Amino acid sequence: MHPTNPDRRNLLKALGTAGLLSAIPSPAEGLYAAPAMQQPAIAHLEPVLPTASIRFAVIGLDHNHIYGITAAVIRGGGKLVAVYANQAGQVAEFLKQFPGTQVASSEAQILEDPSIQLVASAGINYLRAPLGIRVMRHGKDFLSDKPAITTLEQLAEVRKTIAETGRIFGILFSERLEVPAAVYAGHLVHSGAIGKVIQTVNIAPHKINPATRPEWFWDYDRFGGILCDIGSHQADQFVHYTGSTKAEVTASQVANVHHPDKPKFQDFGDMMLHGNGGFGYVRVDWFTPDGLGVWGDGRLFLLGTEGYIELRKYIDVQGRPGGNHLFLVDGKGARYIDCGQVPLPFGPQFVADVVNRTHIAQDQTQALLATELVLTAQKQAKVFQMEL
């Protein structure tokens, strides 16, 4: 051990932290300075144009994701012909966005119409799978908001019905399928830009806006739990980007840490996943502060054998404006890619799948694998009751 130099020790005391920084020679200051913002590359992909047309209807308007789902199908070549919900106010709001849509008098009116090929829904979470089963048994395909299934028992019945009817049970995981940066990340991964994906890390905070939430939102039995609900997006991304066809839950935990007046609610959860294509970690929560400006600072990290990708999907905090920011680091360097102009292929691909009986827009097996992962994680999760 070298003896302490008393002169150096006295100098450090006299300078303090501020003095030390001021004493650093100017060339060294660059070690702490942010790098200059580079000129962005603009991501380009050829748009997928509609190649088919279908007639579709909507049943269930309990979550506003139904607007994005409906718009995606229309963008893909779908013709919206009917809507049904048991709350008149919901229907009135829907008609403002999609005027001229026929209002059905009952669910049966839609299910029994042989001209309707697809039913889309964003009903209350726990009611979506039973509706989808009825839809498929009436000879139609189904497209649901996530989570489309809230129990393992429902999942088993959905799989059985798919096998018996040959129908499509689609789930619109919008955080991958309807986010341009996530679409482009998939293009990069599948073209080998970062080698083989080893792990996905998803950070998925959400803003809770309690005054706007219906009563069922706070009820575990009806929303399915935090991992089942918002975690389904992240499980879908893990399965897709790693290419896993088999996967299991390594560990999971959930908690209600800040909403003691809502005992059946969960505001925090995380899970670790592993599959035959890689590893995954997911954190979901309802703690986005009001000052952020968007509903969540969703971030995705893709670790590959030859590089890595980071997505800042909705905001780059104190950085570039807007969303759809992608950062790619590989053996050639680090670069930023603006993905704001990347076209969204899901709508045209899904409509074509309905007509052609294919699974291009979404692999049916992978969608249900992602669902099984979150249902298992939710069921096995260690539950913490605490107030912070």
FENQUI-V291939 format. One record per backbone hydrogen bond with DSSP energy under -1.0 kcal/mol. NH is the residue of the N-H (numbers start at 1). CO is the residue of the C=O. E is the energy in kcal/mol with one decimal. If there is no record, write none. Layout:
BEGIN
<<NH,CO,E> <NH,CO,E>>
END
This chain:
BEGIN
<<9,5,-2.5> <10,6,-2.3> <11,7,-1.9> <12,8,-2.4> <13,9,-2.0> <14,10,-2.2> <15,11,-2.6> <16,12,-2.4> <19,15,-1.5> <20,16,-2.1> <21,17,-2.1> <22,18,-2.0> <23,19,-1.4> <28,25,-1.2> <31,28,-2.1> <32,29,-1.8> <41,336,-2.2> <43,338,-2.7> <54,77,-1.0> <56,79,-2.6> <57,118,-2.2> <58,82,-2.1> <59,120,-2.4> <60,84,-2.2> <63,122,-1.3> <66,63,-1.9> <67,64,-1.6> <69,65,-2.3> <70,66,-2.6> <71,67,-2.2> <72,68,-2.1> <73,69,-2.0> <74,70,-2.4> <75,71,-2.7> <76,72,-1.2> <77,74,-1.6> <78,73,-2.7> <79,54,-3.0> <81,56,-2.8> <83,102,-1.9> <84,58,-2.1> <91,87,-1.7> <92,88,-2.5> <93,89,-1.9> <94,90,-2.2> <95,91,-2.4> <98,94,-2.3> <101,98,-1.2> <104,83,-2.7> <111,107,-2.4> <112,108,-2.5> <113,110,-1.5> <116,113,-1.5> <117,55,-2.6> <118,55,-1.1> <119,141,-2.1> <120,57,-2.6> <121,143,-2.1> <122,60,-1.7> <126,222,-1.5> <127,124,-2.2> <128,125,-1.4> <131,127,-1.6> <132,128,-2.7> <133,129,-2.4> <134,130,-2.0> <135,131,-2.8> <136,132,-2.6> <137,133,-2.2> <138,135,-1.1> <139,136,-1.8> <140,135,-1.8> <141,117,-2.5> <142,168,-2.6> <143,119,-2.3> <144,170,-2.7> <145,121,-2.0> <155,151,-2.0> <156,152,-2.2> <157,153,-1.8> <158,154,-2.6> <159,155,-2.6> <160,156,-2.1> <161,157,-2.3> <162,158,-2.6> <163,159,-2.2> <164,160,-2.0> <165,161,-2.4> <166,162,-2.8> <170,142,-3.5> <172,144,-3.0> <173,171,-1.5> <174,172,-1.7> <176,173,-1.7> <177,173,-2.5> <178,174,-1.8> <183,179,-2.1> <184,180,-2.5> <185,181,-2.2> <186,182,-1.9> <187,183,-1.7> <188,184,-2.5> <189,185,-2.8> <190,186,-2.6> <191,187,-1.1> <192,189,-1.5> <193,188,-2.6> <195,192,-1.2> <198,303,-3.8> <199,303,-1.4> <200,279,-1.9> <201,301,-2.3> <202,281,-2.5> <203,299,-2.6> <204,283,-2.8> <206,285,-1.6> <212,209,-1.9> <213,210,-1.3> <217,214,-1.1> <218,215,-1.4> <219,216,-1.5> <220,264,-1.1> <222,219,-1.4> <223,219,-2.6> <224,220,-2.4> <229,225,-2.6> <231,226,-1.7> <232,229,-1.0> <235,231,-2.1> <236,232,-2.0> <237,233,-1.8> <238,234,-2.3> <239,235,-2.5> <240,236,-2.5> <241,237,-2.7> <242,238,-1.8> <243,239,-1.1> <248,274,-3.0> <250,272,-2.6> <251,272,-1.3> <253,270,-2.3> <254,382,-2.3> <255,268,-2.3> <256,384,-1.2> <262,259,-2.1> <265,262,-1.9> <267,255,-1.5> <268,255,-1.7> <269,284,-2.1> <270,253,-2.2> <271,282,-2.1> <272,251,-2.9> <273,280,-3.0> <274,248,-2.3> <275,278,-2.9> <276,246,-2.2> <279,198,-3.0> <280,273,-2.4> <281,200,-2.3> <282,271,-2.4> <283,202,-2.2> <284,269,-2.9> <285,204,-1.4> <286,267,-1.9> <288,206,-2.1> <292,289,-1.6> <298,296,-1.5> <299,203,-2.5> <300,311,-1.7> <301,201,-2.5> <302,309,-2.9> <303,199,-2.7> <304,307,-2.6> <305,196,-1.4> <306,194,-2.4> <308,329,-2.4> <309,302,-2.1> <310,327,-2.3> <311,300,-2.9> <312,325,-2.6> <313,298,-1.9> <319,316,-2.6> <324,313,-2.7> <325,312,-2.2> <326,337,-1.8> <327,310,-2.8> <328,335,-2.8> <329,308,-2.6> <330,333,-2.5> <335,328,-2.7> <337,326,-3.3> <338,41,-3.3> <339,324,-2.4> <342,339,-1.7> <349,345,-2.2> <350,346,-3.2> <351,347,-2.4> <352,348,-2.0> <353,349,-2.1> <354,350,-2.2> <355,351,-1.7> <356,352,-3.3> <357,353,-2.0> <367,363,-2.4> <368,364,-1.9> <369,365,-1.9> <370,366,-2.6> <371,367,-1.6> <372,368,-2.5> <373,369,-2.2> <374,370,-1.8> <375,371,-2.2> <376,372,-2.4> <377,373,-2.7> <378,374,-2.5> <379,375,-2.1> <380,376,-2.5> <381,377,-1.0> <382,252,-2.1> <384,254,-2.4> <386,256,-1.1> <388,257,-2.3>>
END
